[in-house]
Amino acid sequence: MKNILQYKPVQEMIEVTSNLYRLGWDERNGGNITYLLEEKDVQEVIDTKKIICNIPMSFDGQALAGKYFLVTGSGKYFKNVKSDPENNLGILRVAEDAHSVDLLWGYSDGGVPTSELPAHFMSHIARLEVDPENKVVMHCHATHLLAMTFTHELTSKAFSRTLWEMCTECLVVFPEGVSVLPWLIPGSNEIGEATADAMKNFRLVLWSFHGVYGAGRSIDETFGLIETAEKAAEVYTYVKAQGGVKQKISDENFKELAKQFGVTPNKDFFKI
C-alpha cells in the first residue's frame, strides 16, 4: 500500500488550501473543495473495503453512487490542512443507497464532510453531464468578487461583461461568463439546486454577498479560473476608486480576441 500523504490529489489539496488561506479567500473555516478520484488510484493508498462510518445525505446522489471523493471537512480551517491532512480532509464513497456516503479515510477527530456537500455533489452531477472530465468543485470567499456583489448590478450578463472588460484574458479563460445567484441560505438544497442548474452552462457561479463556486478538470484549472475572475474584480475595484472607466476594451477588440484564441463568448452576453 502506498503512503496516502504522497497521493497526488492529497498533495494538491494541501497546496491549494494553503494558497486559498494565504490569499484570504478562506478565512476561519470558510470554503470547501471536493475532488473526484479514480477508484484504482484510491485502492493503492487505502483499503476501500474498510468503512470508518456511514454519513447520511439529505438528497439523492444516485448519479454519483460508487464514486470516490476527497473532501474538506466541516468546521475545518484551511490553514491546518498542511500540518494535519488526516484530520482536515476525508475520502468518501457515495454509498449504494445514494443517500449517504461511506467515510474511508480522514476526519480523524470524528468530524464530517463540509456542510456544502449537497451543493458540491449537485454541481459535480451537472458538470459531469457537460464535461465527463470534470473532477473539481471549489468554493471560496474571493474578496473582490464578494465586494462587487454589493456595488454592481446583479445580473449574469452585466457582471460577466464588466469582468471581461477589466482584463484581456478573462474572455479567453471564461468565455461563457459568470452566473450570478441571489442570496440563498448556505448548505441548503435550494442553493445546491440553483448552483447545479447554473453549472450546466457556467464553470463560475457567484453567490451574492457570500462567495464563488468554480469547477474544472483539475485543481490548477479550477483555482486558476477563480483567480482570473478575482483579479478582474480587483482591477474593477481600483478603477472605481480612480474615478471610473474612461476607456475600455471594445466589442471589436473582443471579436479579434475571440478569433485569435478560438473561443466563443456567451451568445446571450456578446454577439460575434
Protein Blocks (a to p, Z undefined) as FASTA:
>chain_A
ZZfklpmklmmmmmmmmmmmmnopaghjeccddddddfklmmmmbcfkbcfbdcddfbdf
klmgoiacddddehiafklmmmmmmlmgccddddfklpaccdfbgjknopacdfklmmmm
mmmmmmmmmmmmbcbdcddddfklmmmmmmgccbfklmmmmmmmmpmklmmmmmnopadd
ddddehiaklmmmmmmmmmmpcbdcdehibccdddfbfklmmmmmmmmmmmmmmmmmmmm
nnpafbdcdfklmmmmmmmnopacdfklocZZ
